[in-house]
Amino acid sequence: MVKEYFRPESLDEALELLAAPGALALAGGTWSLAFEARDKPERVVDIGRAVPRTIETRGASDGRGAELCLGAGATFQEIVDSKSTPPAIRAAATSMANRNTRNRATVGGNLGANKSCSSLAPILLALGASVEYKERSKASVTIALADWLAAPGGLVLTVIVPRADGLRASSLRASRTACDIATSTAACAFRLEGGKVAGLRIAIGGFGPRASLRPDVAALFEGKPLPTKADIEKTVAPLLQARADQRGSVEYKRLRGAALVADALHAAEEQI
Ligand SMILES: Cc1cc2nc3c(=O)[nH]c(=O)nc-3n(C[C@H](O)[C@H](O)[C@H](O)COP(=O)(O)OP(=O)(O)OC[C@H]3O[C@@H](n4cnc5c(N)ncnc54)[C@H](O)[C@@H]3O)c2cc1C
């Protein structure tokens, strides 16, 4: 049960309060305070005033070298509504079907929860995002999102997504019904150079403890014209290792995941 609640004004104060054993950083609370079965922390530190919330494009006015900066405190609905949001990230945010949850759930909370079927992680990984985060008594550091997700630390401040002309991207989720938990997620980003796939990154969720980049899957298609969906499914399915649970059997998840990757590759559109 929550016994202590703090709402610090500054990041350093928040990190100091979080140093106490068992303290939890509270953003939207849609993961950490939801679900009766989950143990609730005794001390919560509401970081709403301590982390940035803005969504903006920074960099050259001609768009070259520009980057999208998502404040960790930005909600899913703010991502959906922002004019700065590229279509594939908007699609990922919208895939959280419940608007009440989108109004509370934040970027930082989504990465902090680090769920296998996270809505945002796959597309952010595919787009080559990095994360600025800060630990107590240390300067803030920027590292690849994949590295932060593998060893989360401190508080995420900003997610930085490089923007580049001609990059095609998409983000999809598979679930049995729109509001159901996803069985898999897939996102990709690449260019078409002379009709061939170039610089492909694919990230997949639902096939391990967290969503992750899959260079082994991307290598199947790099430097070649995009195959048909049926051929993509055939080559990707053997690379997906699933665990059977209430969402589906191993075979169902493998085939559904491979079909999702095929759909994502064919749905990729230029990000304006
Ligand atoms: C009805 C419902 C539907 C949902 N649907 C989806 C869905 O479609 N897709 C999906 O991905 N998730 C879904 N979730 C799970 C949850 O809503 C998301 O993971 C959400 O993004 C969590 O964000 P939050 O701001 O609420 O995080 P919180 O619950 O406040 O925190 C989650 C975790 O992240 C940590 N954290 C928070 N902010 C930071 C930060 N800045 N830096 C480091 N760590 C931090 C917290 O300490 C905690 O461990 C759903 C939940 C509910 C209740």
The ligand as an SDF file (V2000), in Angstrom:
LIG
                    3D

 53 58  0  0  0  0  0  0  0  0999 V2000
   -6.1230   -0.2340  -19.4230 C   0  0  0  0  0  0  0  0  0  0  0  0
   -4.6520   -0.2530  -19.7370 C   0  0  0  0  0  0  0  0  0  0  0  0
   -4.2530   -0.3810  -21.0650 C   0  0  0  0  0  0  0  0  0  0  0  0
   -2.8960   -0.3910  -21.3810 C   0  0  0  0  0  0  0  0  0  0  0  0
   -2.5390   -0.5220  -22.6960 N   0  0  0  0  0  0  0  0  0  0  0  0
   -1.2340   -0.4860  -23.0190 C   0  0  0  0  0  0  0  0  0  0  0  0
   -0.8420   -0.5110  -24.3890 C   0  0  0  0  0  0  0  0  0  0  0  0
   -1.6510   -0.5910  -25.3060 O   0  0  0  0  0  0  0  0  0  0  0  0
    0.4880   -0.4490  -24.6590 N   0  0  0  0  0  0  0  0  0  0  0  0
    1.4320   -0.3450  -23.6660 C   0  0  0  0  0  0  0  0  0  0  0  0
    2.6320   -0.2770  -23.9730 O   0  0  0  0  0  0  0  0  0  0  0  0
    1.0850   -0.3210  -22.3730 N   0  0  0  0  0  0  0  0  0  0  0  0
   -0.2140   -0.3730  -22.0150 C   0  0  0  0  0  0  0  0  0  0  0  0
   -0.5780   -0.3230  -20.7070 N   0  0  0  0  0  0  0  0  0  0  0  0
    0.4660   -0.2710  -19.6680 C   0  0  0  0  0  0  0  0  0  0  0  0
    0.8530    1.1940  -19.2730 C   0  0  0  0  0  0  0  0  0  0  0  0
   -0.2390    2.0330  -19.4500 O   0  0  0  0  0  0  0  0  0  0  0  0
    2.0080    1.7310  -20.1350 C   0  0  0  0  0  0  0  0  0  0  0  0
    3.1500    0.9420  -19.9670 O   0  0  0  0  0  0  0  0  0  0  0  0
    2.3150    3.2050  -19.8250 C   0  0  0  0  0  0  0  0  0  0  0  0
    3.0930    3.7670  -20.8500 O   0  0  0  0  0  0  0  0  0  0  0  0
    3.0160    3.4160  -18.5000 C   0  0  0  0  0  0  0  0  0  0  0  0
    3.2340    4.8010  -18.3780 O   0  0  0  0  0  0  0  0  0  0  0  0
    2.9310    5.5950  -17.0230 P   0  0  0  0  0  0  0  0  0  0  0  0
    3.3190    7.0130  -17.2590 O   0  0  0  0  0  0  0  0  0  0  0  0
    1.5630    5.3450  -16.5410 O   0  0  0  0  0  0  0  0  0  0  0  0
    3.9970    4.8770  -16.0780 O   0  0  0  0  0  0  0  0  0  0  0  0
    3.9560    4.5090  -14.4870 P   0  0  0  0  0  0  0  0  0  0  0  0
    2.9250    3.4580  -14.2450 O   0  0  0  0  0  0  0  0  0  0  0  0
    3.8550    5.7670  -13.6970 O   0  0  0  0  0  0  0  0  0  0  0  0
    5.4100    3.9170  -14.3720 O   0  0  0  0  0  0  0  0  0  0  0  0
    5.7730    2.7090  -15.0410 C   0  0  0  0  0  0  0  0  0  0  0  0
    7.2200    2.3540  -14.6770 C   0  0  0  0  0  0  0  0  0  0  0  0
    8.1040    3.2750  -15.3130 O   0  0  0  0  0  0  0  0  0  0  0  0
    8.9240    3.9440  -14.3590 C   0  0  0  0  0  0  0  0  0  0  0  0
    9.1070    5.3040  -14.8590 N   0  0  0  0  0  0  0  0  0  0  0  0
    8.1720    6.2600  -15.0330 C   0  0  0  0  0  0  0  0  0  0  0  0
    8.7050    7.3630  -15.5770 N   0  0  0  0  0  0  0  0  0  0  0  0
   10.0290    7.1060  -15.7380 C   0  0  0  0  0  0  0  0  0  0  0  0
   11.1310    7.8610  -16.2450 C   0  0  0  0  0  0  0  0  0  0  0  0
   10.9960    9.1320  -16.6870 N   0  0  0  0  0  0  0  0  0  0  0  0
   12.3540    7.2770  -16.2580 N   0  0  0  0  0  0  0  0  0  0  0  0
   12.5360    6.0110  -15.8090 C   0  0  0  0  0  0  0  0  0  0  0  0
   11.5330    5.2500  -15.3110 N   0  0  0  0  0  0  0  0  0  0  0  0
   10.2880    5.7960  -15.2750 C   0  0  0  0  0  0  0  0  0  0  0  0
    8.1410    3.8510  -13.0420 C   0  0  0  0  0  0  0  0  0  0  0  0
    8.9740    3.9690  -11.9130 O   0  0  0  0  0  0  0  0  0  0  0  0
    7.5190    2.4670  -13.1780 C   0  0  0  0  0  0  0  0  0  0  0  0
    8.4660    1.4590  -12.8540 O   0  0  0  0  0  0  0  0  0  0  0  0
   -1.9160   -0.2830  -20.3530 C   0  0  0  0  0  0  0  0  0  0  0  0
   -2.3260   -0.1470  -19.0180 C   0  0  0  0  0  0  0  0  0  0  0  0
   -3.6830   -0.1110  -18.7080 C   0  0  0  0  0  0  0  0  0  0  0  0
   -4.0910    0.0490  -17.2760 C   0  0  0  0  0  0  0  0  0  0  0  0
  1  2  1  0
  2  3  1  0
  2 52  2  0
  3  4  2  0
  4  5  1  0
  4 50  1  0
  5  6  2  0
  6  7  1  0
  6 13  1  0
  7  8  2  0
  7  9  1  0
  9 10  1  0
 10 11  2  0
 10 12  1  0
 12 13  2  0
 13 14  1  0
 14 15  1  0
 14 50  1  0
 15 16  1  0
 16 17  1  0
 16 18  1  0
 18 19  1  0
 18 20  1  0
 20 21  1  0
 20 22  1  0
 22 23  1  0
 23 24  1  0
 24 25  2  0
 24 26  1  0
 24 27  1  0
 27 28  1  0
 28 29  2  0
 28 30  1  0
 28 31  1  0
 31 32  1  0
 32 33  1  0
 33 34  1  0
 33 48  1  0
 34 35  1  0
 35 36  1  0
 35 46  1  0
 36 37  1  0
 36 45  1  0
 37 38  2  0
 38 39  1  0
 39 40  1  0
 39 45  2  0
 40 41  1  0
 40 42  2  0
 42 43  1  0
 43 44  2  0
 44 45  1  0
 46 47  1  0
 46 48  1  0
 48 49  1  0
 50 51  2  0
 51 52  1  0
 52 53  1  0
M  END
$$$$
